Amino acid sequence: MHTPKLLLLFAGGTIGMVHNSQTGALEPAASALELLQHIPELHEIADIDFELIDNVDSSNMTPDHWQRLAQRIADTYHQYEGFVIAQGTDTMAYTASALSFALGNLGKPVVLTGSLIPLSKVGSDARNNLVYACMTASLDIAEVCIVLSNTILRGNRAKKHHESFVAAFHSPNFPPLGELGRPIMLNEWCKKRHTNTLELRATFDHRIMVVRLFPGLDPQNIMQLLDMGNIRALIIEGFGPGNVPFLNHSMIPVIEQATSKNIPVIIANQMEHGKTNLEAYGAGLRAAQAGAIGAEDMTVEAIITKTMWALAVTADIGVSIQKILQTNYAGEMHV
C-alpha cells in the first residue's frame, strides 16, 4: 500500500499555543512543533516531515510570511505529494488567498488548518483538524484549501465567521470542495492533480488602503491619505452591490483623484453573499464612470491579497492591473 509523503509547515496560531500562567492569555508555545510531531494518528496517514516556518499569533503574519511559505513549497514541490500548513485562524483566509495566487498552475494540494482550542487542552479540535488536513493532502485535489471541522473549502473563497464554534469558516459564494467523513467526499468541481510546471510568483506589494464606507464618512480624510504618495491601490467596500455616495460626502472626486494618480480603485461590497455590480444603480455606475473597478463576487480577503499580488507582478498600473483584477486565476471569482 502506497504511503504518501507530506510536508507540514508550522506557522503558529492557537493550535500550538499555551496559556500564560500569569496573565491567562494564550501565547505561542516554544515546543509547539514538537507537540504536533507526537500525534500518532498522523504517522498512520502518511510519511510526514515537519518544518517550522514561524511561531506567531496569526495577527502578526505579514506578506513576508506568505512569501516564505510559497517559496518553501516551491523549493520542495517535487519531494512531496501534498503540503499542510498549520497557522492561526484569524488571518488564515488571507494566507490561503495569497498562496492561491502565488502558486500558479498548482498541481498538488496545499491544505491550511488550525484550531480554536490549543492542542494541549482537553477537547481541542486541533487533533481532528490536523488528521483530516493530512488526509485531504493525500487526495486527488490540486487546490489551496482550508480544512476545519467537517468541510474542505477553497481557500480564496473562505471567510472566518465564528470565533467560538469549531466550524469557524464558511464559503459564502462558492460551495465546499468536499465533506470530511469516512470516506472523505470530494465534489466534482475540485481541481484535480496534474504534472504541469508550478509557476511561483510570490511577491506582494502591501501599499494599499481599504476603506469601509459608512454614512457620513468624510472623503477629505481619504484624499489626504492619497496625497501622501505611499498608497498604490485603494479598495472601497461600498453599499449594496457596490454603490458609493455621490451627493453629500461624495466619493466620486476620491475615485477621480486616485485614478488620475494611477492608483487603481477597486469597489467591493459589504455583503458576504452576493456580487459587486456597478451597473445596477446610478450610485455604482458613477463610480465605474470615474474609473473604479468592480470586485465581482470575491471575498474581501481575496480582493486584498490579489491586489497586493497584482501590484507586484505588473509594472503597468492601468489597463494591465484592471485585466489582472478581473481575471479568474485560481477560482477566486465567478466571471
C-alpha atoms as one frame of an Amber mdcrd trajectory, in Angstrom:
protein
   0.000   0.000   0.000   1.390   3.392  -1.043   2.244   5.766   1.804   2.024
   9.410   0.676   4.828  11.775   1.651   3.720  15.147   3.024   5.372  18.282
   4.355   3.732  20.006   7.323   4.792  23.627   7.636   4.108  25.166  11.031
   3.498  28.923  11.167   1.915  29.280  14.609  -1.580  30.021  15.839  -3.828
  28.712  18.607  -3.118  25.130  17.606   0.344  25.447  19.159  -0.375  27.882
  21.991  -0.414  27.551  25.780  -1.894  29.747  28.491   0.468  32.214  30.140
   0.457  31.234  33.820   0.456  34.882  34.943  -1.910  36.597  32.501  -4.043
  33.647  31.403  -3.735  34.800  27.776  -2.832  32.365  25.015   0.731  32.649
  23.714   2.852  30.608  21.257   4.445  27.593  22.957   8.160  27.073  22.472
   7.552  23.346  21.933   4.621  23.750  19.514   6.199  21.843  16.635   7.159
  19.023  18.985   3.524  18.761  20.104   2.401  18.244  16.515   5.014  15.578
  15.867   3.686  13.429  18.708   0.208  12.797  17.283   0.410   9.098  16.423
  -2.566   9.189  14.022  -0.666  11.465  11.651   2.012   8.865  11.088  -0.638
   6.295  10.193  -1.872   8.538   7.383   1.375   9.492   5.679   5.121   9.848
   5.902   5.227  13.406   7.213   8.146  15.792   7.532   7.682  18.708   9.933
   9.214  22.138   9.451   8.989  25.349  11.437   8.365  28.475   9.365   7.446
  30.678  12.319   5.531  30.508  15.584   3.355  33.596  15.821  -0.173  34.634
  16.577  -1.692  34.972  13.103  -2.428  38.641  13.851   1.310  39.122  13.380
   1.522  37.399   9.995   2.543  39.573   7.055   3.017  39.173   3.284   6.585
  38.140   4.088   5.179  35.003   5.752   3.087  34.240   2.645   6.176  34.612
   0.502   8.227  32.301   2.721   5.502  29.653   2.735   5.111  29.807  -1.046
   8.858  29.696  -1.594   9.252  26.673   0.686   6.505  24.820  -1.143   8.135
  25.629  -4.488  11.573  24.561  -3.242  10.290  21.149  -2.099   7.500  20.748
  -4.639   8.848  17.571  -6.240   9.712  15.906  -2.925   6.168  15.734  -1.538
   2.722  14.712  -2.723   0.981  17.349  -0.649   1.511  20.166   1.821  -0.182
  21.081   5.106   0.160  24.491   6.747  -0.761  24.969  10.401  -1.406  28.579
  11.355  -3.837  30.766  13.283  -7.378  31.053  12.014  -7.727  34.845  12.305
  -5.766  35.538   9.111  -5.924  32.079   7.555  -8.226  33.220   4.726  -5.656
  35.866   3.770  -2.832  33.303   3.682  -4.910  30.834   1.678  -5.929  33.506
  -0.823  -2.389  34.814  -1.190  -0.960  31.331  -1.775  -3.590  30.590  -4.417
  -2.159  33.467  -6.478   1.495  32.899  -5.606   1.410  29.201  -6.572   0.311
  29.406 -10.183  -0.606  26.209 -12.023  -0.664  24.317  -8.709  -0.930  20.561
  -9.287  -0.980  19.295  -5.692  -2.990  20.010  -2.528  -1.926  22.760  -0.155
  -4.110  22.438   2.943  -4.353  25.052   5.683  -5.639  24.099   9.100  -5.581
  25.276  12.689  -7.763  25.148  15.747  -9.875  27.242  18.091  -8.682  25.300
  21.147  -4.955  24.653  21.799  -3.701  21.143  21.125  -2.561  20.906  24.742
  -6.126  21.353  26.074  -8.721  18.649  26.662 -11.427  18.751  23.991  -9.215
  20.505  21.453 -10.321  20.459  17.831  -6.653  20.528  16.784  -6.082  16.782
  16.582  -9.106  16.149  14.370  -8.287  19.113  12.119  -4.677  18.017  11.649
  -5.660  14.437  10.901  -8.208  15.433   8.275  -5.891  18.084   6.795  -3.228
  15.416   6.241  -5.802  13.028   4.802  -7.002  15.745   2.408  -3.403  16.499
   1.372  -3.141  12.864   0.249  -6.150  13.023  -2.088  -6.615  13.797  -5.782
  -7.018  17.535  -5.396  -4.965  20.485  -6.644  -6.230  23.412  -4.620  -5.148
  25.720  -1.840  -7.855  24.817   0.624  -8.893  25.228   4.247  -9.825  22.180
   6.334 -11.520  22.693   9.684 -14.397  20.872  11.346 -16.205  18.850   8.660
 -15.615  20.681   5.371 -12.990  21.331   2.720 -13.239  24.901   1.430 -11.494
  26.617  -1.459  -9.068  28.894   0.361  -9.679  32.046  -1.652 -13.443  31.657
  -1.195 -13.383  31.129   2.566 -14.091  33.553   5.397 -13.824  33.165   9.142
 -17.288  33.851  10.508 -17.279  32.383  14.023 -14.883  32.526  16.958 -16.336
  30.011  19.407 -17.710  27.321  17.074 -15.328  24.723  15.636 -16.792  25.207
  12.143 -15.183  28.634  12.128 -15.108  29.101   8.335 -17.684  29.219   5.603
 -17.668  29.889   1.876 -20.473  32.373   1.166 -20.260  32.466  -2.642 -18.897
  29.042  -3.561 -19.879  25.528  -2.455 -17.481  23.364  -0.382 -14.871  21.347
  -2.233 -15.704  18.340  -0.091 -17.089  16.883   3.110 -14.934  15.270   5.778
 -16.127  11.829   6.762 -15.352   8.168   6.270 -14.562   8.310   3.417 -13.814
  11.931   2.547 -16.073  13.001  -0.306 -14.678  15.413  -2.904 -17.093  17.316
  -5.115 -16.730  17.231  -8.885 -15.741  20.896  -9.158 -12.459  20.284  -7.293
  -9.381  20.864  -9.381  -7.528  17.569  -9.836  -3.828  16.751  -9.540  -1.663
  17.316 -12.607   2.020  17.330 -13.505   2.286  20.700 -15.223   5.040  23.047
 -14.078   4.403  25.114 -10.955   4.658  28.864 -11.578   5.924  30.660  -8.482
   5.024  34.354  -8.344   5.281  35.003  -4.618   5.567  38.773  -4.479   3.142
  41.171  -2.822   3.022  44.948  -2.599   1.179  45.848   0.602   0.964  49.581
  -0.103  -2.811  49.555  -0.347  -5.636  51.091   1.657  -9.015  49.538   2.439
 -11.942  51.827   3.285 -15.308  50.614   4.524 -17.961  53.185   3.661 -20.396
  54.387   6.295 -22.961  57.206   6.189 -21.161  60.458   6.899 -17.622  59.336
   6.011 -15.625  62.455   5.118 -13.925  61.862   1.733 -11.349  64.523   2.575
  -9.743  62.102   5.018  -9.131  59.680   2.163  -7.937  62.493  -0.109  -5.274
  63.418   2.440  -4.023  59.834   2.579  -3.859  59.664  -1.214  -1.843  62.897
  -1.248   0.813  61.332   0.990   2.017  59.392  -2.054   2.676  55.972  -0.498
  -0.582  54.266  -1.485  -0.638  52.281  -4.739  -4.223  50.966  -4.675  -7.489
  51.825  -2.948 -10.158  49.260  -2.088 -13.564  50.654  -1.151 -16.231  48.498
   0.485 -19.364  50.090  -0.909 -23.037  49.796  -0.052 -25.316  47.163  -1.589
 -23.779  45.850  -4.837 -21.044  48.496  -4.735 -22.808  51.825  -4.502 -20.974
  54.929  -3.255 -22.236  58.371  -2.137 -22.341  60.910  -4.984 -24.200  63.860
  -3.388 -23.190  64.826   0.160 -19.796  63.361   1.095 -19.373  62.225  -2.499
 -16.740  59.568  -3.156 -16.579  60.360  -6.870 -13.819  63.004  -6.507 -11.806
  60.496  -4.466 -12.043  57.923  -7.249 -11.181  60.526  -9.893  -8.194  61.785
  -7.909  -6.889  58.284  -7.304  -7.181  57.179 -10.917  -5.536  60.412 -12.100
  -2.557  59.389  -9.957  -2.544  55.857 -11.475  -3.901  54.452  -8.218  -6.437
  51.729  -9.078  -9.726  51.901  -7.181 -11.491  48.593  -6.563 -15.100  48.594
  -5.364 -16.141  45.673  -3.180 -19.357  45.297  -1.238 -20.114  44.861   2.445
 -22.276  41.768   1.941 -20.765  38.312   2.413 -23.251  36.857  -0.064 -23.673
  38.477  -3.421 -21.692  40.193  -6.120 -20.435  43.672  -6.838 -22.357  45.109
  -9.764 -21.519  48.715 -10.542 -24.168  48.905 -13.259 -27.137  48.013 -11.066
 -27.674  51.547  -9.683 -26.654  55.038 -10.652 -24.633  55.266  -7.427 -22.424
  52.438  -8.639 -22.387  53.466 -12.285 -20.976  56.869 -11.354 -18.095  55.086
  -9.583 -17.418  52.987 -12.684 -17.532  56.058 -14.921 -14.972  57.706 -12.627
 -12.641  54.746 -13.213 -13.443  52.281 -10.425 -13.136  48.509 -10.954 -15.777
  46.082  -9.649 -14.609  43.196  -7.433 -17.223  40.708  -8.707 -18.015  38.064
  -6.041 -14.582  37.846  -4.405 -14.200  37.859  -0.650 -12.513  40.928   0.804
  -9.559  38.716   1.776  -9.179  37.582  -1.822  -9.528  41.143  -3.137  -6.847
  42.452  -0.782  -4.307  39.712  -1.478  -4.999  39.688  -5.213  -4.493  43.457
  -5.379  -1.192  43.168  -3.486  -0.153  40.397  -5.854  -1.270  42.261  -8.972
   0.678  45.384  -7.987   3.815  43.277  -7.598   3.566  41.247 -10.810   2.932
  44.098 -13.244   4.583  47.452 -13.765   1.674  48.679 -15.890  -0.679  50.334
 -13.412  -3.736  50.942 -15.547  -5.181  48.638 -18.167  -2.956  45.735 -17.079
  -3.907  45.904 -13.409  -7.607  46.066 -14.293  -7.250  42.997 -16.503  -5.474
  41.079 -13.723  -8.074  42.008 -11.128 -10.918  40.955 -13.417  -9.304  37.658
 -14.476 -10.099  34.431 -12.637  -6.732  32.854 -11.762  -7.483  30.318  -9.013
 -11.245  30.031  -8.771 -11.448  33.169  -6.639 -14.268  34.704  -8.664 -17.107
  33.844 -10.991 -16.990  35.770 -14.248
